[in-house]
Amino acid sequence: MGLGREWALGKGSGDAVGAADLDIAVVDVETTGFSPRHHDRVVEIAIVRLSAQGERLDEYESLVNPERDVGPTHVHGITARDVRDAPTFSEVAGDVAARLQGAIFVAHNVGFDSRFLAAEYARLGHEVDLTPRLCTMRLAGATGLAARSLDACCAECGISLADHHAALCDARAEAELLLTLLRRCDLSARDAAAEFNGGQVAPAFAWPSLPSGARRLTRRESTARCEAASSYVAELVRRVSAAGLGGAAETVAYTELLDRVLEDHIVTREEIDGLHDMALSLGMTAEQVFDAHRRYVEALATMAWSDGILTNQEPSDLRHVGALLGLEVEATQAIIDACAECGGATQDCMPTQSLAGCSVCFTGQLARTVDGLPMERSQAEELARSAGLAVKSGVSKKLDILVCADPHSLSAKARKARDYGVRVMAEEAFWRALAA
């Protein structure tokens, strides 16, 4: 199986580059923000080292004292108290370098993690070269996955991600995702990296000799994650991330960072600077950035219409997001109106998101009939199971979809779903998506 037009990979393309198989270093960092240029720092790092055959050789993780505010605790779950006694990056730099030496550097949206690590070593007076690199997000898109974010890619591949934004948990999931995607392509990491790095696979850089074996501090079991308050827009962002927007590799990388920025429905000046830095590092033009923002708002509006209705509050929320992304109010309203003209039929505005793998619960009497009689709950549940959905009897924070004939339902399940930010889907829209 090839990787499509974007990669145009020929079998054995790495054969001319170095003889030995390379290990793989899968890296994940949690950070205080989105821009190292504006003094954001690494607050946690994890590395999973694999052999060329995919055997797990070593794992490393540590909290890092960023010597500044820890940033969005509601995302990464790390508080100032957690890192008070953690080593600084200078104290873990040797251990990190030892695990990256002579390996293919792998991350999900690799440009983000590599920029932060390069900045941390630059503070210590070392210019590092994080090549060869391989991006699991780009590889996922090239192998046909619609999803973009790590959690959505893992869900699409059936990979467990129990504690997203905990560095070691994410690195383990990225490692499993990498191996899954490579198996689908029938490729080695070395072959994929050869294409990703213009044919270069052999590391051309020797890491500095730094003291290793330093102390490290891992997350305590008592460390409680501060969940972001569920909101209508946060739920739309999650669904858009799962559906994917496609486009050039640079746009996809930029949009993944946009997912992170918007997941709490707040955009700060520091986050805008981080987006700007990412766009510059990717070589994006102003027109490409504007187009990415417009397409993102279009996707949000389409998702909002997926249940067949738009409440009074939803257009206001969409206009707010448009304003945060620099769109004129008239432009955002035109996007909302265009989706309204589609009648809420998602497939008329963008590709319908597959519901396979989602969990679903039904509430209230169903509107669909069978032989002139209302469909029984058991019949609906069997149809959902046969389509690959997991049927649940109750509503929890982990539920993906609650289906009801009237999305304005005031049933106890519907009220609970709204409190949890669970998607409430009109029955008609559900059956339409299931058929698609």
C-alpha positions as CSV (number, residue, x, y, z in Angstrom):
1,M,0.0,0.0,0.0
2,G,1.5,3.4,-1.0
3,L,1.1,6.7,0.8
4,G,-0.8,8.5,-1.9
5,R,0.1,11.5,-4.1
6,E,1.4,13.7,-1.3
7,W,4.2,11.2,-0.5
8,A,4.7,9.5,-3.8
9,L,6.8,6.9,-2.0
10,G,8.6,4.3,-3.9
11,K,9.4,1.0,-2.2
12,G,13.0,0.8,-1.0
13,S,13.5,4.6,-1.2
14,G,15.6,4.6,1.9
15,D,18.0,1.9,0.6
16,A,20.6,4.4,-0.5
17,V,20.8,6.1,2.8
18,G,22.9,4.4,5.5
19,A,23.0,0.7,6.0
20,A,21.9,0.2,9.6
21,D,18.3,0.2,10.8
22,L,17.6,3.1,13.1
23,D,15.8,3.1,16.4
24,I,12.7,5.3,16.8
25,A,12.3,7.9,19.5
26,V,8.6,8.9,20.0
27,V,8.4,12.2,21.9
28,D,5.6,14.1,23.5
29,V,6.0,17.4,25.4
30,E,3.4,19.4,27.4
31,T,4.1,23.1,27.4
32,T,3.2,26.3,29.2
33,G,1.8,27.7,25.9
34,F,2.2,27.7,22.1
35,S,5.3,29.8,21.4
36,P,8.8,29.3,22.6
37,R,9.7,32.7,21.0
38,H,7.4,34.2,23.7
39,H,9.2,32.3,26.5
40,D,6.8,29.4,26.7
41,R,8.6,26.3,28.1
42,V,8.4,22.5,28.4
43,V,6.6,21.5,31.5
44,E,6.6,17.7,30.9
45,I,8.4,15.4,28.5
46,A,8.2,11.7,27.7
47,I,10.1,9.5,25.2
48,V,9.3,6.0,24.1
49,R,12.3,4.4,22.4
50,L,11.5,1.6,19.9
51,S,13.7,-0.6,17.8
52,A,13.4,-0.5,14.1
53,Q,11.2,-3.6,14.4
54,G,8.9,-1.8,16.8
55,E,10.1,-3.4,20.1
56,R,9.9,-1.1,23.1
57,L,13.4,-0.6,24.4
58,D,13.0,2.2,26.9
59,E,10.6,4.7,28.4
60,Y,11.5,8.1,30.0
61,E,9.2,10.7,31.5
62,S,9.6,13.7,33.8
63,L,7.8,16.8,34.9
64,V,10.0,19.9,34.2
65,N,10.1,23.0,36.3
66,P,9.5,25.7,33.6
67,E,10.8,28.5,35.9
68,R,7.7,30.4,35.0
69,D,3.9,30.0,35.2
70,V,2.8,26.5,34.2
71,G,0.2,27.7,31.7
72,P,-3.1,25.9,30.9
73,T,-3.6,23.5,33.8
74,H,-7.1,22.7,32.6
75,V,-5.4,21.1,29.5
76,H,-2.3,19.3,30.7
77,G,-3.4,18.8,34.4
78,I,-0.1,20.1,35.8
79,T,-0.1,22.7,38.6
80,A,2.6,24.9,40.0
81,R,2.7,22.7,43.1
82,D,3.4,19.6,40.9
83,V,6.5,21.1,39.4
84,R,7.8,23.0,42.4
85,D,10.4,20.2,43.1
86,A,10.8,19.0,39.5
87,P,14.1,19.3,37.7
88,T,14.7,22.1,35.3
89,F,15.2,21.3,31.6
90,S,19.0,21.8,32.1
91,E,18.9,18.9,34.6
92,V,17.1,16.5,32.3
93,A,18.8,17.6,29.0
94,G,21.4,14.9,29.2
95,D,18.8,12.1,29.7
96,V,16.7,13.4,26.9
97,A,19.7,13.8,24.5
98,A,20.8,10.2,25.2
99,R,17.4,8.8,24.2
100,L,17.3,10.9,21.0
101,Q,20.8,10.1,19.9
102,G,20.9,8.1,16.6
103,A,17.1,7.7,16.4
104,I,14.3,8.9,14.1
105,F,12.5,11.7,15.9
106,V,8.7,11.0,15.9
107,A,5.9,13.1,17.3
108,H,2.2,14.0,16.5
109,N,2.5,17.3,14.7
110,V,6.2,17.0,14.9
111,G,6.9,20.7,14.2
112,F,5.4,21.7,17.5
113,D,7.4,19.3,19.7
114,S,10.6,19.8,17.8
115,R,10.4,23.6,18.0
116,F,10.1,23.5,21.8
117,L,13.0,21.0,22.2
118,A,15.2,23.0,19.9
119,A,14.4,26.2,21.9
120,E,15.2,24.4,25.3
121,Y,18.6,23.3,24.0
122,A,19.3,26.7,22.5
123,R,18.8,28.2,26.0
124,L,21.6,25.9,27.1
125,G,23.8,27.1,24.3
126,H,23.4,24.0,22.0
127,E,22.0,24.2,18.5
128,V,20.4,20.8,17.8
129,D,19.2,19.2,14.6
130,L,16.1,17.1,15.2
131,T,16.3,15.1,11.9
132,P,15.4,12.7,10.6
133,R,11.8,13.4,11.7
134,L,8.5,11.6,11.2
135,C,5.1,13.1,11.9
136,T,2.3,10.6,12.9
137,M,-0.3,13.2,12.1
138,R,0.9,13.6,8.5
139,L,1.4,9.9,8.2
140,A,-2.2,9.4,9.4
141,G,-3.5,11.7,6.7
142,A,-1.4,10.1,4.0
143,T,-2.8,6.7,4.9
144,G,-6.4,7.7,4.6
145,L,-7.4,8.7,8.2
146,A,-9.9,11.5,8.3
147,A,-9.0,12.5,11.9
148,R,-6.3,15.1,12.8
149,S,-5.9,15.3,16.6
150,L,-4.1,12.5,18.4
151,D,-7.2,11.4,20.4
152,A,-9.3,11.3,17.2
153,C,-6.6,9.4,15.2
154,C,-6.3,6.9,18.1
155,A,-10.1,6.5,18.2
156,E,-10.2,5.8,14.5
157,C,-7.5,3.1,14.8
158,G,-9.0,1.6,18.0
159,I,-6.0,2.6,20.2
160,S,-6.6,3.4,23.9
161,L,-5.7,6.9,25.0
162,A,-6.8,6.9,28.7
163,D,-5.2,10.2,29.8
164,H,-4.8,12.6,26.9
165,H,-2.3,15.4,27.5
166,A,-0.2,13.3,30.0
167,A,3.1,13.1,28.2
168,L,3.9,9.4,28.7
169,C,0.3,8.4,27.9
170,D,0.4,10.4,24.7
171,A,3.9,9.1,23.7
172,R,2.8,5.5,24.2
173,A,-0.3,6.1,22.1
174,E,1.7,7.8,19.4
175,A,4.1,4.9,19.3
176,E,1.2,2.5,18.9
177,L,-0.4,4.7,16.2
178,L,2.9,4.9,14.3
179,L,3.3,1.1,14.2
180,T,-0.4,0.7,13.2
181,L,0.0,3.2,10.3
182,L,3.3,1.6,9.1
183,R,1.7,-1.8,9.1
184,R,-1.2,-0.5,7.0
185,C,1.4,0.8,4.5
186,D,3.7,-2.2,4.7
187,L,6.6,0.2,5.3
188,S,9.4,0.6,7.8
189,A,9.8,3.8,9.8
190,R,13.1,4.2,7.9
191,D,11.4,4.2,4.5
192,A,8.7,6.6,5.7
193,A,11.3,8.9,7.2
194,A,13.3,8.9,4.0
195,E,10.3,10.4,2.2
196,F,9.5,12.8,5.0
197,N,13.1,14.1,5.0
198,G,13.8,14.3,1.3
199,G,15.7,11.0,1.2
200,Q,17.9,11.8,4.3
201,V,17.7,9.1,7.0
202,A,21.1,8.8,8.6
203,P,21.3,11.4,11.5
204,A,23.8,14.1,10.5
205,F,24.0,15.4,14.0
206,A,25.7,14.2,17.2
207,W,24.0,15.2,20.3
208,P,26.1,17.1,22.9
209,S,27.7,15.1,25.7
210,L,25.7,16.2,28.7
211,P,25.5,14.7,32.2
212,S,22.8,12.0,32.3
213,G,21.2,10.0,35.1
214,A,19.9,13.2,36.7
215,R,16.9,13.1,39.0
216,R,13.4,13.2,37.5
217,L,9.9,13.6,38.8
218,T,6.8,11.9,37.4
219,R,3.2,12.7,37.9
220,R,1.8,11.6,41.2
221,E,-1.3,9.5,41.3
222,S,-2.9,12.2,43.3
223,T,-2.4,14.8,40.6
224,A,-5.9,15.7,39.6
225,R,-6.6,16.9,36.1
226,C,-8.6,20.1,35.9
227,E,-11.2,19.4,33.2
228,A,-12.1,22.4,31.0
229,A,-15.6,23.5,31.5
230,S,-17.7,21.8,28.8
231,S,-19.1,24.2,26.3
232,Y,-20.9,24.1,23.0
233,V,-18.0,25.4,21.0
234,A,-15.5,23.0,22.8
235,E,-17.7,20.1,21.7
236,L,-17.8,21.3,18.1
237,V,-14.0,21.7,18.1
238,R,-13.7,18.1,19.3
239,R,-16.0,16.9,16.5
240,V,-14.3,19.0,13.8
241,S,-10.9,17.6,14.9
242,A,-12.3,14.1,14.6
243,A,-13.7,14.7,11.1
244,G,-10.7,16.4,9.7
245,L,-10.5,19.2,7.2
246,G,-7.8,17.9,4.8
247,G,-5.6,20.2,2.8
248,A,-1.9,20.6,2.5
249,A,0.4,19.1,5.2
250,E,1.2,22.6,6.4
251,T,-2.4,23.6,6.8
252,V,-3.2,20.4,8.7
253,A,-0.4,21.0,11.1
254,Y,-1.5,24.6,11.7
255,T,-5.1,23.5,12.1
256,E,-4.1,20.9,14.8
257,L,-2.6,23.7,16.8
258,L,-5.9,25.7,16.2
259,D,-7.8,22.7,17.8
260,R,-5.7,23.1,20.9
261,V,-6.1,26.9,21.1
262,L,-9.9,26.7,20.7
263,E,-10.6,23.8,23.0
264,D,-11.3,26.1,25.9
265,H,-13.3,28.6,23.8
266,I,-10.8,31.3,24.8
267,V,-8.0,32.8,22.6
268,T,-5.3,34.8,24.4
269,R,-2.8,37.1,22.9
270,E,-0.1,34.6,23.7
271,E,-2.0,31.9,21.8
272,I,-2.4,34.2,18.8
273,D,1.4,34.7,18.9
274,G,1.9,31.0,19.0
275,L,-0.3,30.5,15.9
276,H,1.6,33.2,14.2
277,D,4.9,31.5,15.0
278,M,3.6,28.2,13.8
279,A,2.4,29.7,10.5
280,L,5.8,31.3,10.0
281,S,7.7,28.1,10.7
282,L,5.5,26.3,8.2
283,G,6.0,28.9,5.5
284,M,2.3,29.7,5.3
285,T,1.2,32.9,3.5
286,A,-1.4,35.2,5.0
287,E,-3.9,34.0,2.4
288,Q,-3.4,30.4,3.5
289,V,-3.9,31.3,7.2
290,F,-7.1,33.2,6.4
291,D,-8.3,30.3,4.3
292,A,-7.6,27.9,7.2
293,H,-9.6,30.0,9.6
294,R,-12.5,30.4,7.2
295,R,-12.6,26.6,6.5
296,Y,-12.5,26.0,10.3
297,V,-15.5,28.2,10.9
298,E,-17.3,26.5,8.0
299,A,-16.6,23.1,9.6
300,L,-17.9,24.3,13.0
301,A,-21.1,25.7,11.5
302,T,-21.7,22.5,9.6
303,M,-21.2,20.5,12.7
304,A,-23.6,22.8,14.5
305,W,-26.2,22.0,11.9
306,S,-25.6,18.2,12.0
307,D,-28.6,17.7,14.3
308,G,-30.9,19.5,11.9
309,I,-31.4,22.6,14.1
310,L,-29.6,25.8,15.2
311,T,-30.5,27.3,18.5
312,N,-30.7,31.0,19.3
313,Q,-27.4,30.9,21.1
314,E,-25.4,28.9,18.5
315,P,-25.0,31.6,15.8
316,S,-23.7,34.0,18.5
317,D,-21.1,31.4,19.6
318,L,-20.0,30.8,16.0
319,R,-19.7,34.6,15.3
320,H,-17.6,34.8,18.5
321,V,-15.2,32.1,17.2
322,G,-15.1,33.8,13.8
323,A,-14.1,37.1,15.5
324,L,-11.4,35.4,17.5
325,L,-10.0,34.1,14.2
326,G,-10.1,37.4,12.5
327,L,-13.1,36.9,10.3
328,E,-15.5,39.8,9.7
329,V,-19.0,39.3,11.3
330,E,-20.5,39.5,7.8
331,A,-18.2,36.7,6.6
332,T,-19.1,34.4,9.5
333,Q,-22.8,35.1,9.1
334,A,-22.6,34.2,5.4
335,I,-21.0,30.9,6.4
336,I,-23.9,30.2,8.8
337,D,-26.5,31.2,6.2
338,A,-24.9,28.9,3.6
339,C,-25.1,26.0,6.0
340,A,-28.7,26.9,6.7
341,E,-29.5,26.7,3.0
342,C,-28.1,23.1,3.1
343,G,-31.0,22.3,5.4
344,G,-28.6,20.9,8.0
345,A,-27.6,18.1,5.7
346,T,-24.0,17.7,6.6
347,Q,-23.0,15.9,3.5
348,D,-24.0,18.9,1.4
349,C,-21.4,21.1,3.2
350,M,-18.6,18.7,4.0
351,P,-17.9,15.0,4.1
352,T,-20.2,13.2,6.6
353,Q,-18.3,12.2,9.7
354,S,-18.4,8.4,10.2
355,L,-20.1,7.4,13.5
356,A,-18.3,4.0,13.5
357,G,-16.7,3.4,16.9
358,C,-18.8,6.1,18.7
359,S,-20.8,5.2,21.7
360,V,-24.6,6.0,21.5
361,C,-27.6,6.1,23.8
362,F,-31.2,6.5,22.9
363,T,-33.9,8.4,24.9
364,G,-37.6,8.9,24.5
365,Q,-40.0,7.4,21.9
366,L,-38.4,7.0,18.5
367,A,-40.0,8.7,15.5
368,R,-39.0,6.1,12.9
369,T,-41.6,3.4,12.2
370,V,-41.4,-0.3,11.2
371,D,-44.4,-1.7,9.5
372,G,-46.4,1.3,10.6
373,L,-45.5,0.9,14.3
374,P,-43.0,3.0,16.3
375,M,-39.5,1.4,16.2
376,E,-38.7,-0.4,19.4
377,R,-35.7,0.7,21.4
378,S,-34.1,-2.7,21.0
379,Q,-34.5,-2.5,17.2
380,A,-32.7,0.9,17.1
381,E,-29.9,-0.4,19.4
382,E,-29.4,-3.5,17.2
383,L,-29.1,-1.3,14.0
384,A,-26.6,0.9,15.8
385,R,-24.5,-2.2,16.9
386,S,-24.5,-3.6,13.4
387,A,-23.1,-0.3,12.2
388,G,-20.2,-0.5,14.5
389,L,-21.4,1.7,17.4
390,A,-21.2,0.9,21.1
391,V,-24.7,1.1,22.6
392,K,-24.9,2.5,26.2
393,S,-27.9,2.4,28.5
394,G,-27.1,5.7,30.3
395,V,-25.4,9.1,29.9
396,S,-21.9,9.6,31.1
397,K,-19.1,12.1,30.3
398,K,-17.6,9.4,28.0
399,L,-20.7,9.0,25.9
400,D,-20.3,10.4,22.3
401,I,-24.0,10.7,21.1
402,L,-27.4,10.9,22.7
403,V,-30.2,10.3,20.1
404,C,-33.7,11.6,20.5
405,A,-36.6,12.4,18.2
406,D,-36.6,16.0,19.4
407,P,-33.1,17.5,20.1
408,H,-34.8,20.0,22.4
409,S,-35.9,17.1,24.6
410,L,-36.2,17.9,28.3
411,S,-35.7,14.2,29.4
412,A,-33.4,13.5,32.3
413,K,-30.9,11.9,29.8
414,A,-31.0,15.0,27.5
415,R,-30.5,17.4,30.4
416,K,-27.6,15.3,31.7
417,A,-26.0,15.1,28.2
418,R,-26.1,18.9,27.8
419,D,-24.5,19.3,31.3
420,Y,-21.7,17.0,30.2
421,G,-21.2,18.5,26.8
422,V,-22.4,15.3,25.1
423,R,-23.6,15.6,21.5
424,V,-27.4,15.5,21.4
425,M,-28.4,14.4,17.9
426,A,-31.8,14.5,16.2
427,E,-33.0,11.0,15.3
428,E,-33.5,11.9,11.7
429,A,-29.9,13.2,11.4
430,F,-28.6,10.1,13.2
431,W,-30.2,7.6,10.8
432,R,-29.0,9.7,7.8
433,A,-25.4,9.7,9.1
434,L,-25.7,5.9,9.9
435,A,-26.8,5.2,6.3
436,A,-23.9,7.4,5.0
